[in-house]
């Protein structure tokens, strides 16, 4: 799945745990309730993606584009690597960031 263009697809409830999605274009994708646990999403484009209730636990989102993505408190993000992710203007209130890595995040 590396480098694939999956943007604007409805992937709600998809089971993609452990998938290699580095560099994938998921911009505008609908992912509510999707299981992306332990996924490699390095440098993936999740701009404007709907990640509400998505399981991203222990995922590698290093260098990921999350501009205007919907990531609410219901999303599971424990243990994620968010290194070098741009969070400009993003509100993280109510999200459990236990065990997450934010090194180099902006």
Beta strands, then each sheet from edge to edge (+ up, - down):
end
